[in-house]
Structure formats: structure tokens, C-alpha cells
Amino acid sequence: MDYPALLKKAQQAMPEQTTPGARFEVPKVAGHVEGNKTIITNFKAMCSSIRREPEHVLKYLQRELATPGIIQDTRLILNRKLSSASINEKLERYVKEFVLCSECRKPDTQLIREDRITTLKCMACGAKHPVKAKI
């Protein structure tokens, strides 16, 4: 067999991609309001899916939502009544700023602190960009 025939055969054997380019999805908040506190029950799972330290995400959410909070086991307790929509919006903004590569839009990144500058290094394409937001 010649090369073009082998290539066509290999392409036909490949499984079809159901969602092209969308392998990463921002996790949604699962929780409830208890009195005047908001409890996010899947906080640690959310942090592990975006591959960031829970303390870093907590610090960002505290600043953006203007409320104190603590991490207790696998959940986050915020000392204010908040809607899940507002928390999801802030989490999506966090992912845009601190997780997704600005070049290739992939989540395979690491936060690296050099001197006083925090940079976002992409493991997929190798790009390095300084993070604009400070926490």
C-alpha cells in the first residue's frame, strides 16, 4: 500500500471527536446557604480540577466577594449569603486570569513566582506571561 492509502485508512480508524477543543470545563459550585453563611461543599474538588492550591483560590474569592471565609476539610465556608451564580462568575474569572494560557487557551499551566513577579507558564505551548492581578 502507498502512503496516501495508509493515511486515509488510519484517519478512518480514529474515533470522532465529540467536542472539538473543549476538554476543559470550569467546575460549578455545589453548596447551600445555612443561616448567614454560604457553604461550598465541593471546594477541594474544584481546586484539584483546576490544579491550584485551595489557599490561593480562597484568597482570590475572599478579595472578589468581599467576605471572610475558612477552609474546613473539603468545603469552604463564607461568612455571607451569596448566590451560586456570583461565585461561579468569580471562579470563571479566576480561571481566565490564573489558569488558562493566553496563547493556546489550555489549562496546563503553573504559577511560578520569580522575584516579585508571578508568571503563568504553559506546559503545553511553553509560553510565559506575567499575571496582571495580584492576590
Backbone as CSV, one residue per row, in Angstrom:
resi,resn,N_x,N_y,N_z,CA_x,CA_y,CA_z,C_x,C_y,C_z
1,MET,0.841,-1.194,0.000,0.000,0.000,0.000,0.880,1.249,0.000
2,ASP,0.404,2.262,-0.666,1.145,3.517,-0.695,0.740,4.392,0.499
3,TYR,1.510,5.441,0.701,1.322,6.297,1.873,-0.065,6.930,1.946
4,PRO,-0.591,7.558,0.883,-1.916,8.177,0.982,-3.021,7.180,1.359
5,ALA,-2.930,5.971,0.888,-3.940,4.962,1.226,-3.842,4.576,2.699
6,LEU,-2.611,4.421,3.207,-2.416,4.108,4.626,-2.902,5.256,5.516
7,LEU,-2.628,6.480,5.083,-3.061,7.649,5.852,-4.586,7.719,5.921
8,LYS,-5.249,7.478,4.818,-6.713,7.508,4.777,-7.300,6.415,5.670
9,LYS,-6.665,5.234,5.649,-7.124,4.119,6.483,-6.971,4.455,7.965
10,ALA,-5.853,5.095,8.320,-5.611,5.474,9.715,-6.601,6.538,10.173
11,GLN,-6.916,7.501,9.300,-7.861,8.552,9.665,-9.269,7.996,9.868
12,GLN,-9.643,7.004,9.099,-10.956,6.394,9.245,-11.047,5.573,10.533
13,ALA,-9.912,5.039,10.987,-9.900,4.234,12.203,-9.938,5.087,13.475
14,MET,-9.650,6.391,13.352,-9.637,7.285,14.513,-11.064,7.535,15.001
15,PRO,-11.264,7.584,16.325,-12.607,7.900,16.844,-12.934,9.365,16.565
16,GLU,-14.211,9.668,16.407,-14.629,11.039,16.156,-14.566,11.830,17.445
17,GLN,-14.164,13.079,17.325,-14.082,13.964,18.474,-15.457,14.592,18.687
18,THR,-16.037,14.364,19.860,-17.398,14.834,20.120,-17.451,16.329,20.391
19,THR,-16.531,16.830,21.211,-16.489,18.262,21.496,-15.121,18.788,21.093
20,PRO,-14.987,19.339,19.910,-13.677,19.770,19.443,-13.108,20.904,20.278
21,GLY,-11.921,20.682,20.833,-11.196,21.703,21.556,-11.710,22.032,22.950
22,ALA,-12.767,21.444,23.425,-13.335,21.798,24.724,-13.168,20.657,25.710
23,ARG,-11.930,20.354,26.060,-11.703,19.272,27.006,-11.714,19.770,28.446
24,PHE,-11.638,21.088,28.621,-11.619,21.657,29.963,-12.886,22.459,30.203
25,GLU,-13.508,22.198,31.325,-14.708,22.916,31.701,-14.521,23.441,33.116
26,VAL,-14.902,24.681,33.338,-14.787,25.277,34.669,-15.789,24.580,35.581
27,PRO,-15.325,24.043,36.729,-16.247,23.340,37.631,-17.271,24.290,38.230
28,LYS,-18.462,23.773,38.478,-19.536,24.574,39.053,-19.590,24.362,40.566
29,VAL,-20.042,25.390,41.249,-20.134,25.366,42.705,-21.317,24.511,43.146
30,ALA,-21.073,23.664,44.145,-22.152,22.884,44.771,-22.151,23.239,46.251
31,GLY,-23.258,23.736,46.718,-23.319,24.117,48.120,-24.693,24.619,48.502
32,HIS,-24.746,25.258,49.658,-26.014,25.750,50.165,-25.777,26.908,51.130
33,VAL,-26.868,27.610,51.422,-26.824,28.707,52.398,-27.365,28.176,53.709
34,GLU,-26.637,28.453,54.784,-27.022,27.995,56.112,-26.983,29.207,57.046
35,GLY,-28.135,29.752,57.343,-28.179,30.968,58.153,-27.649,32.134,57.341
36,ASN,-26.601,32.786,57.853,-25.987,33.869,57.093,-24.640,33.440,56.492
37,LYS,-24.432,32.144,56.321,-23.190,31.619,55.758,-23.473,30.843,54.483
38,THR,-22.535,30.892,53.571,-22.611,30.108,52.342,-21.580,28.999,52.454
39,ILE,-21.999,27.763,52.240,-21.108,26.614,52.344,-20.952,25.983,50.965
40,ILE,-19.719,25.945,50.491,-19.410,25.310,49.201,-18.845,23.934,49.527
41,THR,-19.587,22.889,49.194,-19.217,21.538,49.610,-18.157,20.891,48.718
42,ASN,-18.019,21.333,47.486,-17.054,20.702,46.575,-15.838,21.586,46.319
43,PHE,-15.432,22.374,47.291,-14.347,23.344,47.089,-13.010,22.672,46.759
44,LYS,-12.617,21.667,47.532,-11.329,20.994,47.275,-11.329,20.296,45.918
45,ALA,-12.460,19.712,45.527,-12.571,19.053,44.221,-12.441,20.072,43.094
46,MET,-13.033,21.255,43.285,-12.913,22.321,42.282,-11.453,22.749,42.139
47,CYS,-10.778,22.911,43.256,-9.375,23.343,43.220,-8.484,22.291,42.560
48,SER,-8.743,21.031,42.838,-7.914,19.996,42.213,-8.195,19.881,40.720
49,SER,-9.419,20.169,40.278,-9.713,20.087,38.846,-9.072,21.237,38.068
50,ILE,-8.878,22.395,38.710,-8.180,23.487,38.031,-6.687,23.517,38.388
51,ARG,-6.256,22.581,39.211,-4.861,22.398,39.615,-4.249,23.642,40.257
52,ARG,-4.953,24.172,41.239,-4.461,25.303,42.013,-4.626,25.010,43.495
53,GLU,-3.784,25.641,44.296,-3.846,25.468,45.745,-5.145,26.062,46.285
54,PRO,-5.840,25.354,47.190,-7.084,25.884,47.749,-6.897,27.242,48.440
55,GLU,-5.744,27.464,49.059,-5.497,28.723,49.756,-5.445,29.889,48.762
56,HIS,-4.876,29.649,47.575,-4.781,30.688,46.543,-6.175,31.051,46.023
57,VAL,-6.985,30.044,45.763,-8.351,30.268,45.279,-9.171,30.969,46.363
58,LEU,-9.010,30.535,47.616,-9.721,31.158,48.736,-9.371,32.636,48.843
59,LYS,-8.104,32.968,48.741,-7.662,34.355,48.851,-8.298,35.212,47.754
60,TYR,-8.352,34.663,46.541,-8.971,35.378,45.427,-10.470,35.587,45.677
61,LEU,-11.161,34.530,46.079,-12.604,34.629,46.331,-12.909,35.594,47.472
62,GLN,-12.090,35.580,48.517,-12.300,36.495,49.630,-12.177,37.941,49.165
63,ARG,-11.190,38.212,48.318,-10.999,39.577,47.833,-12.134,39.999,46.900
64,GLU,-12.504,39.120,45.982,-13.530,39.453,44.991,-14.939,39.537,45.584
65,LEU,-15.240,38.657,46.535,-16.575,38.626,47.119,-16.693,39.497,48.377
66,ALA,-15.579,40.062,48.822,-15.536,40.939,49.997,-16.156,40.271,51.221
67,THR,-15.688,39.052,51.498,-16.200,38.325,52.655,-15.104,37.415,53.210
68,PRO,-15.041,37.248,54.532,-14.089,36.292,55.079,-14.581,34.858,54.881
69,GLY,-13.643,33.931,54.884,-14.014,32.532,54.734,-12.918,31.629,55.267
70,ILE,-13.287,30.374,55.531,-12.320,29.386,56.005,-12.528,28.071,55.256
71,ILE,-11.432,27.334,55.131,-11.496,26.008,54.531,-11.613,25.010,55.673
72,GLN,-12.618,24.141,55.589,-12.854,23.140,56.617,-13.012,21.797,55.916
73,ASP,-12.034,20.917,56.071,-11.994,19.630,55.381,-12.050,19.850,53.865
74,THR,-13.119,19.405,53.213,-13.207,19.537,51.752,-14.120,20.676,51.330
75,ARG,-14.589,21.478,52.287,-15.541,22.520,51.952,-15.035,23.890,52.349
76,LEU,-15.681,24.904,51.795,-15.351,26.295,52.076,-16.565,26.945,52.714
77,ILE,-16.339,27.671,53.801,-17.423,28.373,54.486,-17.164,29.870,54.357
78,LEU,-18.090,30.563,53.675,-18.015,32.014,53.508,-19.021,32.663,54.446
79,ASN,-18.609,33.718,55.147,-19.455,34.342,56.172,-20.397,35.387,55.599
80,ARG,-21.127,35.020,54.540,-22.109,35.904,53.927,-23.018,35.093,53.024
81,LYS,-24.254,35.520,52.873,-25.164,34.857,51.943,-24.771,35.263,50.529
82,LEU,-24.451,34.280,49.681,-24.064,34.548,48.302,-24.773,33.575,47.379
83,SER,-25.089,34.030,46.181,-25.710,33.139,45.204,-24.627,32.325,44.515
84,SER,-24.991,31.135,44.086,-24.020,30.293,43.387,-23.623,30.915,42.058
85,ALA,-24.502,31.695,41.454,-24.186,32.352,40.182,-23.038,33.348,40.351
86,SER,-23.058,34.120,41.438,-21.979,35.095,41.652,-20.654,34.392,41.954
87,ILE,-20.693,33.302,42.698,-19.473,32.551,42.997,-18.942,31.901,41.723
88,ASN,-19.826,31.342,40.899,-19.407,30.741,39.629,-18.777,31.780,38.703
89,GLU,-19.342,32.979,38.693,-18.790,34.060,37.863,-17.373,34.414,38.303
90,LYS,-17.165,34.529,39.604,-15.830,34.855,40.137,-14.851,33.721,39.871
91,LEU,-15.319,32.478,39.959,-14.454,31.331,39.691,-14.044,31.297,38.212
92,GLU,-14.970,31.620,37.325,-14.632,31.675,35.897,-13.604,32.764,35.617
93,ARG,-13.741,33.899,36.285,-12.775,34.980,36.133,-11.396,34.555,36.666
94,TYR,-11.391,33.806,37.778,-10.136,33.280,38.325,-9.458,32.353,37.314
95,VAL,-10.242,31.467,36.699,-9.692,30.527,35.720,-9.115,31.276,34.529
96,LYS,-9.783,32.336,34.071,-9.273,33.126,32.943,-7.949,33.793,33.290
97,GLU,-7.841,34.310,34.520,-6.654,35.055,34.916,-5.494,34.160,35.335
98,PHE,-5.788,33.078,36.080,-4.732,32.313,36.727,-4.561,30.879,36.228
99,VAL,-5.403,30.401,35.318,-5.309,29.004,34.889,-5.091,28.866,33.385
100,LEU,-5.920,29.500,32.574,-5.840,29.314,31.129,-4.682,30.102,30.517
101,CYS,-3.971,29.452,29.596,-2.873,30.090,28.868,-3.465,31.112,27.901
102,SER,-2.874,32.300,27.842,-3.408,33.331,26.951,-3.061,33.072,25.489
103,GLU,-2.093,32.193,25.226,-1.719,31.862,23.847,-2.577,30.741,23.278
104,CYS,-2.569,29.584,23.946,-3.239,28.394,23.396,-4.564,28.067,24.084
105,ARG,-4.923,28.811,25.168,-6.181,28.634,25.906,-6.318,27.270,26.568
106,LYS,-5.200,26.612,26.866,-5.236,25.317,27.546,-4.989,25.515,29.036
107,PRO,-5.527,24.612,29.873,-5.390,24.757,31.318,-4.110,24.142,31.891
108,ASP,-3.215,23.682,31.044,-1.991,23.014,31.506,-0.937,24.048,31.868
109,THR,-1.162,24.759,32.961,-0.270,25.842,33.357,0.172,25.691,34.802
110,GLN,1.233,26.439,35.127,1.726,26.504,36.505,1.969,27.960,36.854
111,LEU,1.710,28.322,38.099,2.042,29.652,38.592,3.445,29.595,39.166
112,ILE,4.326,30.434,38.645,5.717,30.463,39.103,6.020,31.865,39.611
113,ARG,6.565,31.931,40.814,6.907,33.228,41.412,8.400,33.451,41.250
114,GLU,8.769,34.489,40.495,10.169,34.865,40.297,10.340,36.283,40.818
115,ASP,11.204,36.452,41.786,11.383,37.729,42.472,10.031,38.188,43.022
116,ARG,9.523,39.303,42.514,8.223,39.775,42.983,7.159,39.654,41.902
117,ILE,7.471,38.934,40.837,6.545,38.804,39.712,6.045,37.366,39.624
118,THR,4.726,37.208,39.557,4.118,35.892,39.373,3.858,35.707,37.881
119,THR,4.382,34.607,37.339,4.183,34.336,35.919,3.386,33.054,35.747
120,LEU,2.681,32.984,34.640,1.894,31.817,34.276,2.657,31.109,33.169
121,LYS,3.156,29.903,33.452,3.926,29.149,32.467,3.078,28.010,31.936
122,CYS,2.927,27.970,30.614,2.124,26.940,29.969,2.992,25.722,29.692
123,MET,2.547,24.561,30.114,3.288,23.325,29.881,2.981,22.761,28.490
124,ALA,1.919,23.231,27.840,1.552,22.726,26.516,2.327,23.439,25.414
125,CYS,2.341,24.781,25.445,2.997,25.514,24.357,4.292,26.185,24.791
126,GLY,4.564,26.267,26.093,5.809,26.836,26.580,5.776,28.341,26.794
127,ALA,4.643,28.980,26.596,4.541,30.435,26.761,4.609,30.829,28.226
128,LYS,5.186,32.012,28.472,5.257,32.565,29.830,4.689,33.969,29.788
129,HIS,3.761,34.246,30.709,3.146,35.571,30.777,3.053,35.994,32.229
130,PRO,3.321,37.258,32.509,3.115,37.741,33.875,1.627,37.833,34.188
131,VAL,1.277,37.510,35.417,-0.111,37.593,35.857,-0.370,39.028,36.265
132,LYS,-1.418,39.624,35.727,-1.706,41.033,35.981,-2.313,41.256,37.355
133,ALA,-3.229,40.387,37.756,-3.923,40.543,39.035,-3.021,40.108,40.189
134,LYS,-3.125,40.832,41.281,-2.362,40.470,42.476,-3.301,39.945,43.524
135,ILE,-2.791,38.992,44.274,-3.577,38.455,45.389,-2.767,38.640,46.645
